[in-house]
């Protein structure tokens, strides 16, 4: 499983790189703040919404601490998607939130 730190993700955003970020937290958690531009697909819905993802694109998965996004990363990787888990999740995120 590929992983990236929150600092690495923030650095790419600050350099103007367009990232495809999927937040797998529940809707009420996301309402408290998410990485700008992140798409919310709660972990329990990933299997049912993975058809919305383009296998030619790279996605960074985020949750609160890195556990749920790690499970989602492994699942999507097994389905042929190019995915990266953000280590430490939103607890380690120091960048902007919306």
Buried (B, 14 or more C-beta within 10 A) or exposed (E): EEBBEBBBBBEBBEEEEEBBBBBBBBEEBBEEEBBEEBBBBBBEEBEEEBEEBEEEEEBBBBBBBBEBBBBBBBBBBEEEBBBBBBBBBBEBBEEEEE
